[in-house]
Amino acid sequence: MPLTNFLFKQVDNSSLIVFRIIFGLLCFLESIGAIFTGWLNRTLIEPQFTFSFIGFEWLQPLPGNGMYFYYTIMGLFGLFIMLGYKYRFSAFMFTLLWTGTYLMQKSSYNNHYYLLILLSAIMIILPAHKNVSLDAKYNPSIKRIAMPNWCRYIFILQMFIVYTYGSIAKLYPDWLDTSVMSILMTSKAHYFLVGNLLQQEWMHYFLAYGGILFDGLIIPLFLYKPTRKLAFFASIFFHLFNSFVFQVGIFPYLSLAFALFFFEPKTIHRIFLKRKPFYKGSEVIIPPYRKPMLIVFTLYFTAQILLPLRQYVFPQSVLWTEEGHRMSWRMMLRSKSGYALYYVIDKKSKEKTFINLDEYLTPKQKRLASAKADVIWQFAQRLKNDYAKKGQDVSVFVNCKISVNGRDYIPFINPDTDLAAVKWSAFKHSEWILPPKQDYFTR
C-alpha cells in the first residue's frame, strides 16, 4: 500500500537524534528551572492544598522537601533523555512524573504542560537513542543511521493539530476586534524599550491577526519547500517574541525544534552531525506489528482531533463556562476575572459563616476560585470536608460575579445552589452555572 510504504520508508535519523538532545535539555531546564525560579515553591509547596484535576484528588504534592526531590529526579531523567542513557526507561519515567505534576494542580495551567505530556509519551516509542547516545556507545549493536519516515510525520501531524486549533479558536469577535490583545498588552506597559510600542493600536492588530495567520499557515509553509526558509525565520521571530512578552517557558524553543523535521535530512546532517554516516538509501522495512501500530496511531490522532471539539457539546460559550477549554489548544484567548463570596450554613444550627479566602488560598488560587467553575466546585467540596472533620454537616453557597474580556461583572454561579451537595460531571453541563446575558458577548 502506498501509505504503508511511505510511513515505513527509511530516512536518515539525524533530525530525530538532534531533536532528542534538544528535547531532553528542555525537559531538564523546565524541571530544574521550576526549582530555582521559585515556581515549585509557590505552586506546590506553599499552598495548604492544590486544586488537582477532578478525579485525581488522591494525587497530592509530597510533604516537606519531597517535591524538590521529585523535580530534581524528573530533571535528571530529562538529562538522561538528552544523553540517550537508558533512553526508553528515562523517557517513560519523565512522562510519568511530568503527568503527575500536571494533574497535581490547576492554578498554573499552561498549554505547553499538556503538550509536553503528549510529546514525552511519543518519545518513548521513537528510536531516538540509536545514535549519538550513551546507549549506542555502550551497546553498539543498536546503532542505526536511519529511521522509519513516520518518526518525522508523527510530530508534524501533532503540531498541525495544535496550531490549526489555535488559529481557529482565535476567530471570534473579541480577538478580531483586538479587545483581548489590548487587555493582554496593558500588563506589559512597563517592559523595557517595547512597553510603549505594545500599547499601540496598530500593534494590537498586527499581533492579533499575525497570530491567526501564523498558527493557521506555519505548518503548510514549512511543508512547501519554496516557503520553508520563510516559515523558519517567521517562527524564530514569533516564538522569541512570545518568549519575551508572554514568558511561556520552554514552549517557544520546543516549537522551534520541530523545524528539524521539515528540512531535508541531508541539511540537518550537514549542520549538526557531520561525523555521523548519512543514510542515502530508500529501503522500506515493514515491521510485523504494523497493523496494531497503525490502529493505535489512528485512535490517538482521532482523540486529538475530537477533544478540542467537545466544547460544542455544551450549551453555553466556552469563554463563559470553560467547559471543554482544557486540552483544546485555546491559547491566551481571553481575559477573565471575578470575585466570590463563599459562606457555609450549618444544617443543624442554621448558623451562617462567611469564609475568608485568605485563610485557605494563595492569591493565584483565589483568582481561580473566583472565576472558574470547576475550581469553585472543588473549593466548595474542600470546605464541606473541612467542616465535616469538625463534626459539622454544612451547605456551601457562593455569590460570584465574573467579567470576560473587560465586560461588566455579572452573576456566574447560582447563589441558591448548595455546591457541597452537587455532583461533578465532566461530560454534562453544570446547571448551577448561570447563563450570561443574551447580548453579553456582543459589542
TIPA-445932 format. One record per residue (C-alpha): residue in one letter; x, y, z. Coordinates in pm, whole numbers, plus 50000, padded with zeros to 5 digits. Last residue first. Layout:
aXYZ ...
This chain:
r479945446352137 t478265412552156 f479285386152409 y476845397052679 d473845401352449 q471765373152595 k473075379152945 p475325351353064 p473905317353161 l474195308053529 i476465279153615 w474365257753853 e473265236853554 s476715221553516 h476785209153156 k477505172053122 f480595152653025 a482935162053309 s480255155753567 w480515168853921 k477945160254188 v476275188454378 a475635186554752 a478535208654862 l477595232954586 d474335241354762 t472705260954483 d470845292854574 p473685316154470 n473575302754111 i477125308853994 f478225334453733 p476465367053814 i477635397153607 y480775418453608 d480715441753309 r482945434253010 g486745435553015 n487345403352823 v485065382453044 s483975396653380 i482835374653665 k480375375453951 c480125350654235 n477875345754535 v478745311054654 f476915286654881 v478185257155083 s475875235355292 v477255221555614 d477405189955826 q479575198456123 g481715173956322 k484905194056294 k486205169956029 a482935175955845 y483755213055839 d486955206255646 n485175181955413 k482455207055319 l485025234555275 r487055212555039 q483945203554843 a483165240654799 f486765245754688 q486325218954423 w483115234754293 i484755269054263 v487735252554091 d485435236053837 a483525268253774 k486495291153717 a486265327853818 s486565333954192 a488315301554292 l490815308054013 r491685342754135 k491895329954492 q494325302954382 k496675329454247 p496475349554572 t497165318054778 l494165301154933 y492755289555266 e492905317155527 d492955343855256 l489595330955134 n487865343555447 i484675323055451 f481385336655582 t479665315455845 k475895310855866 e474365292356162 k471385270556069 s472085250256385 k471695215956223 k472435222155856 d475355245055941 i475375271155667 v478575278855480 y479605310655305 y481655319255000 l481775353854845 a483325354954500 y485085379854279 g485905376253914 s488415379953636 k488695366253284 s490895376852994 r490575356452680 l492385337652407 m495805330152552 m495925295252395 r492775275252331 w494695243852232 s491785221252330 m493345201852619 r491455224152863 h488515245152749 g485775218852715 e483585235452978 e485275269053024 t481855282453139 w481975317452986 l484535315652709 v483335280152642 s480015295352543 q476925277652673 p475085246352559 f477945221152592 v478595196752307 y480455223752115 q483275223652373 r483915187152281 l485585197851958 p489045202052112 l489005165252215 l487905152151874 i491075158551673 q493455145651941 a491195115552000 t491285107251629 f495045111851644 y495395085651915 l492915061051763 t494655062351426 f498085058451587 v496915028151784 i495365012251474 l498525019151270 m500635001651536 p498234972351556 k498634968051176 r502394974351156 y503364947751411 p505224926051160 p507524955251071 i507584969750717 i511094979650614 v511115001450302 e514625009550178 s515325044250043 g519105046150079 k521445075050138 y521835072650517 f524505096850631 p527365084550847 k527685105151167 r530655128851173 k528725157051007 l526025156651275 f524605191851319 i524695212851002 r525375186150737 h523025160650895 i520195185750924 t520625195650559 k520825159450439 p517655151150631 e515785177750428 f514115203650646 f510675197950796 f511585175351087 l514205198551233 a511695227251235 f510195209851539 a512985224951749 l511445259451708 s508315247451885 l510375234252176 y512055268152199 p508735286652211 f507245261352461 i510115262252710 g508515287052948 v505585308552838 q507065342552920 f504385362852741 v506505391352606 f509985376252582 s509085340252499 n506265351052271 f508615373952077 l511175345752058 h508435323151922 f507175346651654 f510555359451534 i512135324751511 s508995310351356 a508935337251086 f512565328451009 f511625291750973 a508505298350768 l510485319950525 k513045291950499 r510335266750416 t508475288150162 p509895272149845 k509845237250010 y506155235950097 l505895216050423 f507085245150635 l504545268750478 p501795242750534 i502835240250904 i503025277950959 l499745287050791 g496995286251053 d499075293951359 f500965322051186 l497905336851020 i495815338051337 g498705351251545 g499515377851286 y495895388651302 a496045395451675 l499685406951685 f499425431451395 y496025443951513 h497405450351862 m500465467051712 w498235490751516 e496515500251841 q499785509452015 q500235496952372 l502945471952279 l505125500152148 n505035517052487 g506435486252662 v508975477952389 l512055495452529 f511935479452877 y508595463952961 h506415485253194 a503445485752955 k503245447652951 s500125444853171 t498155465352920 m499215441752642 l496815413952742 i493875438152766 s494565452852422 m495025418052278 v491595408052406 s489935439152260 t491715432951929 d488475435051721 l489265400351583 w490075385651923 d486865397352088 p484835388051779 y485895351451737 l488355335151502 k491085329751759 a489955293951826 i490555285251460 s494225295251481 g494995275351795 y493055246051653 t495295246551348 y498475251251552 v497945221551782 i496595198351511 f499465206551275 m501835201351568 q500685165551614 l500745158751240 i504315171351204 f505455152451512 i504075119151389 y505445128151049 r509085125751140 c509045091651310 w506635080351039 n509525080450790 p511085049850954 m514605055451095 a518145055150960 i521735057551090 r521415029051339 k523355017951646 i521634990851849 s524574966451823 p526944993251954 n525734987652313 y527745010352544 k528115037752284 a524605032952143 d523095036552491 l525355066252565 s523875083852266 v524975098151932 n522945071151752 k520075047251813 h518715066952107 a515835083851923 p514225051051820 l510745065151897 i508315047452129 i509125067052445 m509335099752253 i505605098752186 a504915098852561 s507325128352602 l505475146652326 l501995141152465 i502925150452822 l504865180752698 l501795192552508 y499805192452833 y502365214253010 h502655235252692 n499035245352727 n499655262053062 y497805257453389 s499335274053692 s496445271253938 k495485237153801 q497415213354028 m498505177354073 l497475165153728 y500425182153560 t502835171153835 g501825135153780 t501975137553402 w505515150953439 l506505121953664 l505095095453431 t506455111553114 f509885115953275 m509815079653385 f508895067053037 a511545088552868 s514185076353115 f513155039953068 r513275044052691 y516635061352697 k518745041552936 y521175070052863 g520475089152542 l522365119552667 m519365142752620 i516985116652757 f519295111953057 l519185149453120 g515395148553117 f515545119053359 l517775140453580 g515215168553570 m512505144853691 i514775134053975 t515335170454071 y511615177554039 y510655149554278 f513505157654518 y512255193554542 m508715180054571 g509645159454876 n511065188755072 g508295186355328 p505295166655205 l504895152454853 p502345170554641 q498945153554608 l497465128254367 w494495114254559 e492415143054424 f492875128354076 g489215125953977 i488945163353932 f492345176653830 s494185186654143 f493445220254303 t496335222654545 f496335223054921 q497725244655201 p499665262954931 e503425269154991 i504755236754839 l503125230654501 t502695264054327 r504795289954506 n507615265854597 l507715249854254 w507645283254076 g510525296754288 t512655304053983 f515325279554101 i513015249754150 a510855253253840 g514025259353640 i515265224753738 s512265207953579 e511885230353274 l515655230753216 f515875192653223 c512905188652990 l514465214952762 l517765195752754 g515935163252679 f514065179152390 i517205194852245 i519135161952251 r516165141852127 f515595167051848 v519195162651733 i518765124951715 l515375127751545 s516725151151276 s519795129451216 n517705098151150 d518325094250777 v515265080250605 q513765045150583 k510365040950418 f507915027850675 l505345055650657 f505505060050278 n505375022650206 t502375019050435 l500625048350270 p501335035049918 m500005000050000 
